[in-house]
Amino acid sequence: MFKTRYFQTIDPATLWFCLRVALLIAALVLPHSARATSEVYLLYRQWQPYSWPQDVPSAREVSRSQRGLGWRRQSASGGWGVDYDYQPLRLRTGDPAHNGHLHRLTVEGQWQHRLYRLEARAGVAGTSNMFKYQTFHRDVVNGRVAVFRALGQGSPLGLGIGGDHRFGSFRWLPRVRWQHTGISGHWLVDLPVMLRWQSTGDRWQFRIARKGDRWATLDQARAVESALYLREWRAELSYRVSSGEGSGPAMVLGIGASVDTRVRYRDLQAGTLDLRLGDALVGSIRLGW
């Protein structure tokens, strides 16, 4: 039996005010360097349907896709970005305490100062009925942070610590960051969450990354407070078809695989489920201006 708790509600006006303040601060502290570049982008990503992980006669495949848009600004000393994405995750079996429509709006930044590097992201993430009916609980506020210190001036190696939901519930993990640029391209290793290679000229990119986050959820009756955790390992090879220097947008196509995809959520009948959806192919297209 589930114990229904009273919602620890957040006033919607206060929530959106905090987001506007964050965006204003971002605009004020952005580096005004002549070398700074900015971009607006659109993203679409589609996963191959997952087979239902349990032997249930009425089970249907789990479909998943992602639509995203955002703005990024980058300079030599760091960068800022505002990102929104919508992921329909359709679990058509059982009685999930969520509607499968996952929305996320975040503000993120990276700063480099001498030997120190800071990466941070904050925002809101929840199901569509939370925003439609403006019924929020504390799990809707989300974020991640990582701090690194280089071993020396000009050293490619840095040690640090980071906290996020990439491996499930929020946890702190030690991080090792190494980067190198040579004739083969640019390498970035951020253990244990990412390995990335970019070719000279940024035409090709290969990335293996740990993806994971938390979305606050409500059931259909908006009476059960809960959260959904989605995480995976994703390997992707992308190719920049056009750079956007002409009349059209920059276009990047990607193909890859989602490995060991897991989802944890509350089912109103079965309790908390932690399911391995399995492996799937994934393709993406990104347009930038």
Protein Blocks (a to p, Z undefined) as FASTA:
>chain_A
ZZddddddddfklmmmmmmmmmmmmmmmpccdfkbccddddddddddddddfbdcfkbcc
ddddddddddddddfkbccdddddddddddfehjdfbehiacdddddddddehjbccddd
ddddddfklmmnopacfklpgcdddddddfbehiabdcdddddfknopaddddddddddd
dfkbccddddfkbccdddehilaccdddddddddddddfkopagcddddddddddddddf
bgolambdcddddddddehiacddddfklopadddebjcddddddddZZ
